Amino acid sequence: MHVVIMGCGRVGSTLARSLEDRNHTVSVIDNDADAFRRLGPGFNGDKVTGYGFDQAVLTKAGIERADAFAAVSSGDNSNIIAARVARESFGIQQVVARIYDPGRAEVYQRLGITTVATVKWTADQVLRRILPAGAEPDFRDPSGTIRLDQVPVSVAWIGHRTIDFQEQGRCRIAWIDRLGEGMLPTRDTVLQEGDLLHVVMREENAARTYSVLDQGPEES
């Protein structure tokens, strides 16, 4: 992939290096040439000085051959304008904008532009670590219908099949973290002590899923 990044702060520079480490090509745009120092001497991508919502600057950064665009500067307005230019003027489908205001982020999410609301994301991460299991999901889709929760297997389910838990809990186990590795469950997978389940469920079924998890399998 070729990815164009607007903003060479801590997020942009880290993202650029991570993409290069995965053998993707990267162009980074920033209006401050000194910001490119964050990329380090080993960065092999293009460094373009300018504003990421300027079509000429985007063209210089290779937007016309890009597979994705990320607007991660410190300005909400600049990020969303650049994201819309990349999407609407150059037809880039994979566009992400960093937005500090969660209210605005939700608006643009509904318009089809993927947003990362920094403050809300950080707060959600903290909430998930201090509240009881199930109080706050790891992920909730934009419609609020589907949630993904990370939960340890209960003692009551150890030795029982994943398919039975899914059917009784009205949920799906996306994957299991077991002994430091991820695994995809099959119909015959049996839950073991120490398993960490990544469970997908409808919001309306969450209470039932957790009740079934705590109480154990129903006697047949």
C-alpha positions in Angstrom: 0.0 0.0 0.0 0.9 3.6 -0.4 -0.3 5.8 2.5 -0.4 9.6 2.7 -0.3 11.0 6.3 -1.1 14.6 7.2 0.6 15.7 10.4 4.0 14.7 11.7 3.4 15.0 15.4 3.8 12.0 17.7 0.9 10.1 16.2 1.8 10.8 12.6 5.4 10.0 12.9 4.7 6.8 14.9 2.1 5.8 12.3 4.6 6.5 9.4 7.3 4.4 10.9 4.9 1.6 11.8 3.7 1.5 8.2 7.3 1.4 6.8 8.1 -1.4 9.2 5.3 -3.3 7.5 6.8 -2.7 4.1 4.3 0.0 2.9 5.3 3.2 1.2 4.5 6.4 3.0 4.4 10.2 2.3 4.1 12.6 5.3 2.8 16.1 5.0 3.3 18.8 7.5 3.4 22.6 7.3 6.4 22.7 9.6 9.5 21.2 8.0 11.2 20.8 11.5 8.5 18.3 12.4 10.0 15.7 10.0 12.8 15.3 12.5 10.4 13.0 14.5 10.6 10.5 11.7 14.3 9.7 12.4 17.2 9.1 10.0 15.9 5.7 9.0 12.7 6.9 7.4 12.7 6.3 3.6 9.4 7.9 2.7 8.6 11.3 1.2 8.4 14.4 3.3 6.2 17.1 1.9 6.0 20.6 3.4 2.6 22.2 3.1 -1.0 21.8 4.1 -2.8 18.5 3.6 -6.0 20.0 2.3 -4.1 21.7 -0.6 -4.7 19.5 -3.7 -1.3 20.4 -5.1 0.4 19.3 -1.9 -1.6 16.1 -1.9 -0.6 15.4 -5.5 3.1 15.9 -4.6 2.6 13.4 -1.8 1.3 10.8 -4.3 -2.3 10.9 -3.3 -3.3 9.8 -6.8 -1.7 6.4 -6.3 -2.5 6.2 -2.6 -4.6 3.4 -1.1 -5.2 5.3 2.2 -5.1 8.7 3.8 -4.8 9.6 7.4 -5.3 13.2 8.7 -3.7 13.2 12.2 -2.6 16.8 12.7 -3.5 18.7 15.9 -6.4 20.7 14.2 -9.9 19.3 13.9 -10.8 21.6 11.0 -7.7 20.9 9.0 -8.1 17.1 9.5 -11.7 17.0 8.4 -11.2 19.3 5.4 -8.2 17.2 4.3 -10.1 14.0 4.8 -12.9 15.2 2.7 -10.6 16.4 -0.1 -8.9 13.1 -0.2 -12.2 11.2 -0.3 -14.2 13.5 -2.5 -11.6 15.0 -4.9 -9.3 12.0 -5.2 -11.6 9.1 -4.5 -9.6 7.6 -1.6 -11.9 5.1 0.2 -9.7 4.4 3.2 -9.7 7.8 4.9 -9.3 8.3 8.7 -9.4 11.7 10.5 -8.3 12.4 14.0 -10.9 14.5 15.7 -10.6 15.8 19.3 -14.3 16.8 19.6 -16.3 13.5 20.0 -19.5 15.2 19.0 -18.1 16.3 15.7 -16.5 12.9 15.2 -19.8 11.2 15.4 -21.3 13.5 12.7 -18.4 12.8 10.3 -18.6 9.1 11.1 -22.2 9.1 9.8 -21.0 10.9 6.7 -18.7 7.9 5.9 -15.4 9.3 7.2 -13.8 7.1 9.8 -12.8 9.2 12.8 -10.7 8.7 15.9 -11.9 10.9 18.7 -8.8 11.2 20.8 -10.3 12.4 24.1 -13.2 9.9 23.9 -11.0 7.0 23.0 -8.6 7.7 25.9 -11.5 8.0 28.3 -13.1 4.8 27.0 -9.8 3.0 27.5 -9.6 4.1 31.1 -13.3 3.2 31.7 -12.7 -0.3 30.4 -9.9 -0.8 32.9 -11.6 0.5 36.0 -15.2 -0.7 35.6 -16.5 -4.3 36.1 -16.4 -6.7 33.2 -19.3 -6.0 30.8 -19.9 -2.4 32.0 -18.1 -0.9 29.0 -17.4 -2.8 25.7 -14.1 -2.9 23.9 -15.9 -1.8 20.7 -19.4 -0.7 19.8 -20.4 -0.2 16.1 -21.5 3.3 15.0 -25.2 2.3 15.2 -24.8 1.1 18.8 -26.3 -2.3 17.9 -23.3 -4.6 18.1 -20.6 -4.7 20.8 -17.4 -6.6 21.3 -16.4 -7.5 24.9 -13.2 -9.0 26.3 -14.1 -11.4 29.2 -12.3 -14.1 31.0 -14.0 -17.5 30.9 -15.9 -18.3 34.1 -15.2 -21.4 36.2 -18.7 -22.7 35.4 -17.8 -23.0 31.7 -14.4 -24.7 31.9 -14.5 -28.0 30.1 -17.6 -27.1 28.0 -17.8 -26.4 24.3 -17.7 -22.9 22.9 -20.7 -23.7 20.7 -22.9 -24.3 23.7 -21.9 -21.0 25.3 -22.6 -19.2 22.0 -26.0 -20.7 21.6 -27.2 -20.2 25.2 -25.7 -16.8 25.5 -26.9 -15.6 22.1 -23.5 -14.4 21.1 -20.4 -15.3 19.1 -16.8 -15.8 20.2 -14.7 -14.0 17.7 -11.5 -15.4 19.0 -9.9 -16.7 22.2 -6.6 -15.7 23.8 -5.1 -18.9 25.1 -1.6 -19.3 26.5 -0.4 -16.0 24.9 -1.8 -16.8 21.4 -5.0 -16.1 19.6 -7.1 -18.9 18.3 -10.4 -19.2 16.3 -12.8 -21.5 18.0 -14.5 -24.4 16.1 -17.7 -26.3 17.0 -15.5 -28.8 19.0 -13.4 -26.3 20.9 -13.6 -26.7 24.6 -13.1 -23.8 27.0 -10.0 -24.0 29.3 -8.9 -22.3 32.5 -7.3 -19.0 31.7 -9.1 -18.5 28.4 -9.8 -14.8 27.5 -12.9 -14.6 25.3 -13.6 -11.9 22.7 -17.3 -12.0 22.5 -19.5 -10.3 19.9 -23.2 -9.7 20.9 -26.1 -7.5 20.3 -26.4 -4.7 22.8 -29.9 -6.0 23.8 -28.5 -9.4 24.6 -25.5 -8.3 26.7 -27.3 -8.9 30.0 -28.3 -12.4 29.0 -24.8 -13.2 27.7 -23.2 -12.2 31.0 -25.8 -14.1 33.0 -25.1 -17.3 31.1 -21.4 -16.8 31.4 -21.7 -16.5 35.3 -24.3 -19.2 35.8 -22.8 -21.8 33.5 -24.4 -24.1 31.0 -28.0 -25.1 31.2 -28.7 -28.7 32.2 -30.0 -30.7 29.3 
